[in-house]
Amino acid sequence: MPSFDYRIAGEEGFAAVQPLWVKLRAYHSHLPWHFAGEMHRLTFEPRKQEILTKAAPGKLRIEVASTASDAVDVAYCISTVSASGRGEVDSIFVEESFRGHGIGSELLRHALVWLESLGASSKVVTVAYANEEALALYKRFGFHPRTILLEQSNASSELVI
């Protein structure tokens, strides 16, 4: 079984995350859900800015996992705490060929400990519809659906009366 190294980064960690984030976007575009076709329009810089804007000063955590043997980045987790105290796992991804080795669980565990250490008043994560793998992971860590947000895509804005 391969071993992995985990490193914590601040804002500079976005550079390591970007290529993996692009793979996450591609993964979402292949899920069987209505908005999959819109994933190509999402780009990294606006998502990065959204996360930076939301995080309170000093309350951004980027953790990257890499193979211990050759230091290739294979996974990441970005977490934030907002000024109001809301903790969020903003983005997490593990390369497909490295899933099943506990990397996602380890990253999520580290993020939750960090959120607790900062006194997050709540902890949330947003999951794309039909991402059953992610839902199963979060459920193991005690996350449960609270609300369901329905959205109408611009491509299907016809009213049915």
C-alpha positions in Angstrom: 0.0 0.0 0.0 1.4 3.4 -0.9 2.1 6.0 1.7 1.3 9.6 1.5 2.6 12.9 2.9 0.3 15.7 4.0 1.3 19.4 4.0 -0.6 22.4 5.1 -0.5 25.6 3.1 -2.1 29.0 3.2 -3.1 31.0 0.2 0.0 29.8 -1.7 -1.5 26.3 -1.7 -3.9 27.3 -4.4 -1.1 26.8 -7.0 -0.9 23.1 -6.1 -4.6 22.7 -5.9 -5.5 24.1 -9.3 -4.6 21.1 -11.5 -6.5 18.8 -9.1 -9.5 21.2 -9.0 -9.7 21.0 -12.8 -9.9 17.2 -12.5 -12.7 17.7 -9.9 -14.6 19.8 -12.3 -14.2 17.2 -15.0 -15.4 14.5 -12.5 -18.5 16.6 -11.8 -19.2 17.1 -15.5 -19.6 13.3 -15.9 -22.0 12.8 -13.0 -25.6 12.0 -14.1 -27.2 15.3 -13.1 -28.9 18.1 -14.9 -26.2 20.7 -14.5 -23.3 18.5 -15.6 -23.1 20.3 -19.0 -22.5 23.6 -17.2 -19.4 22.5 -15.4 -17.1 23.6 -18.3 -18.1 27.2 -17.6 -16.7 27.1 -14.1 -13.1 28.3 -13.9 -10.6 28.2 -11.1 -9.8 31.9 -10.4 -13.4 32.9 -9.6 -13.8 29.9 -7.3 -10.5 30.8 -5.6 -11.6 34.4 -5.1 -15.0 33.2 -3.7 -13.1 31.1 -1.1 -10.7 33.9 -0.2 -13.5 36.4 0.2 -15.5 34.1 2.4 -12.7 33.2 4.8 -12.1 35.4 7.8 -8.5 36.6 8.1 -6.2 33.7 9.0 -9.0 31.2 8.7 -8.2 29.5 5.4 -6.6 26.0 5.4 -5.4 24.2 2.3 -4.0 20.7 2.8 -2.4 18.8 0.0 -1.6 15.0 0.0 1.2 13.7 -2.2 2.8 10.3 -2.8 5.6 9.8 -0.3 7.7 8.0 -3.0 7.8 10.7 -5.7 6.0 13.8 -4.1 3.2 13.9 -6.7 0.1 15.8 -5.5 -2.9 13.5 -5.6 -5.5 15.1 -3.3 -6.4 18.3 -1.5 -8.9 19.8 0.9 -9.7 23.4 1.3 -11.5 24.6 4.5 -12.5 28.0 5.8 -14.1 29.7 8.7 -16.2 32.8 7.9 -16.3 35.9 10.0 -19.6 34.7 11.5 -17.9 31.5 12.7 -19.3 29.1 10.1 -16.9 26.4 9.2 -16.9 24.8 5.7 -15.2 22.1 3.8 -15.1 24.1 0.6 -13.5 21.7 -1.8 -12.0 18.2 -1.5 -10.7 15.9 -4.2 -8.7 12.7 -4.5 -7.3 11.5 -7.8 -9.4 8.5 -9.0 -6.4 6.1 -9.0 -5.7 6.9 -5.4 -9.2 6.5 -4.0 -9.8 3.8 -1.5 -6.5 4.4 0.4 -8.1 6.6 3.1 -6.7 9.9 1.8 -10.1 11.6 1.6 -11.0 10.4 5.1 -7.7 11.6 6.4 -8.0 15.0 4.8 -11.6 15.4 6.1 -10.6 14.3 9.6 -7.8 16.9 9.6 -10.2 19.7 8.3 -12.8 18.9 11.0 -10.2 19.0 13.8 -9.0 22.3 12.5 -12.5 23.7 12.3 -13.1 22.5 15.9 -9.9 24.1 17.1 -11.1 27.5 15.7 -14.4 27.1 17.5 -16.5 26.9 14.3 -20.2 27.5 15.3 -21.3 25.0 12.6 -19.7 22.8 10.0 -21.1 22.5 6.5 -20.2 21.0 3.1 -21.9 21.4 -0.2 -22.2 18.3 -2.4 -23.1 18.1 -6.1 -26.3 16.2 -6.7 -25.6 12.5 -7.7 -22.1 12.5 -6.1 -22.8 9.4 -4.1 -19.2 8.7 -3.3 -18.9 12.1 -1.5 -22.2 11.7 0.2 -21.1 8.4 1.7 -17.8 9.9 2.9 -19.6 12.8 4.6 -22.2 10.6 6.2 -19.4 8.5 7.8 -18.3 11.8 9.5 -21.7 12.7 10.8 -22.9 15.1 8.1 -26.6 14.8 7.1 -28.8 16.7 4.6 -30.4 19.7 6.2 -32.0 21.4 3.2 -32.4 20.8 -0.5 -31.7 23.7 -2.9 -33.4 23.4 -6.2 -32.1 25.5 -9.1 -33.4 26.1 -12.6 -30.7 26.2 -15.2 -30.7 29.0 -17.7 -30.9 26.4 -20.5 -34.2 25.0 -19.2 -36.0 28.2 -18.0 -39.2 27.3 -19.9 -42.2 27.5 -17.6 -44.5 24.5 -17.4 -48.1 25.5 -16.5 
